[in-house]
Amino acid sequence: MRRNDGIMATGGSNVVGNAVASGKNAQAEVHNSGLSQGDGGRQPSPQEIGELLSRLIDELGRSGHPDRGELIEAAEDAREEVTAEAPRKGKLKLFAKGLVEAVPGFTALASLAVTIEEAIRGL
C-alpha cells in the first residue's frame, strides 16, 4: 500500500495486504497479479499491461460503479495505446492516475488499478 487515507475499522475487521474489511464477519481479499514493481518484481510487458486492462474492463462491466461506462471507454483507449508501436507514456500515466482516483470505494478495482498504475509507471 502506498498511502493511507485514514481508513478506520471498528468492530470486527480483517486486513489482508492492502484490503480492509470492517463489520460483522468481515473478510478482506486481495488478488495479486504478480506484476507489481513495488515488491522488486519484474516489469510487465505492454501485452501483460493490456491483459490487466482487459481484466479491468471486465470487472468494471460487472461492477456498479457510477462511472463505469466512461472508465471502460478510457481503459479501452489505454489498452490500445499501451500496445501501440510507440505508446504515449504521458497519456497512459494520466489514465493510470485518473483510474486510481476513480475507484477508491471499490476495493477489488482499486487494487487492480494500483497494479496497472505501477506497471504503466515502469514503462
N, C-alpha and C positions, 0 to 999 in steps of 0.2 A: 504494500500500500504506500503510495507516495505522499498522501496527505490525509489528515483527519479533520473533517469539517464539523466536529463537535457532536459525534454520534453518542447518544446516551442510551443505555439499555437498562431497564429496570425489570424487576420480577424475574421470571425465567428467561435466560438468554443463552445463546450459543454463538461462539465466534469461531470461524474456520477461515484461515487465510485472510482474505480481505473482505469477507462477507460477515454481516452481523444480522442475527435474527433475534427478535425480542417478543416475548409473550408466552402464554401457556403452551408447553410442549414445543417451544421454538426450535427450529432446525436451520442451520446455515449450510450452504453447499457452494463449492467453487469448482468449476471445471477448468483445468489448466491445459492450454493448448500445447505447452512445451516450447513455445516460440518466443517467449519473453527475453529481452536483453537484460532485464533487471537482475536476474539470478546468474548472470555470466553465461547464459545460453548462446547458441549461435544466432546469427542474423538470418531471419527468414527471407526466402526468395520472393520476388514480386508475385510469382504464381501462388505461393503459400499465403501471401497477404490477400491476393484475390480470392482464395478459398475462404479465408476468415471473413472477408466482406460478403461473400455469398452466404455464409452461415449467419452473419448479422442480418442480411436481407430476409432470410427465412425466419429468424427469431422475431424480427420486427413485424413481419406479416402475421405471426401468431399472437403478438402482444396487444395490449390495449392502450399502447402509448398514443396520446392525443395527436402527436405529430408524425405518426408512423409513415404516412404517405410521402411527406417531404423528406424524411430520413431515408426511406427506401430509395427514392429518386437520387438523393445525394450519394448514398452508398453505391448505387449502380454506376454513377458517374465516376466515383473514386475507383471502383473496380476496373473500369475501362482505362482510367488514367494510369493506375499502378502497373498495368500490363502493357502499356504503350511502349513503343521503341525508346522514346525519351520522355519518361514521366516528369511532369512538372511537380517537383518536390514541395514548393511553396503552396501550391493548390492542395496537395494531399495533406500537408501539415495543418492548413486551415480547416480542412474537413475533419481531421482527427481531433483537433481542439474543440470544434463545434459539437462533434459527436459526444465527447466525454461530458461536455456541459449539458447536453440534451437528455442524458439518460440517468441522472443521479438517483432517481426514485425506483429504478428497475434494476435490482442487484445483478441478475444474470447478464443483462445487456450492458450494465456499467462495467462489469468485469471483462467482458468481451471487448468493449470499447477501449479500455485501458490497454489490453493486449494489442489491439490494432494500432492505437496511438504510438506505443513503444516500438512496434515493428516499422511503422512509417518513419518515425524519428531516426531510426537506424539506417535508413536508405542512403 
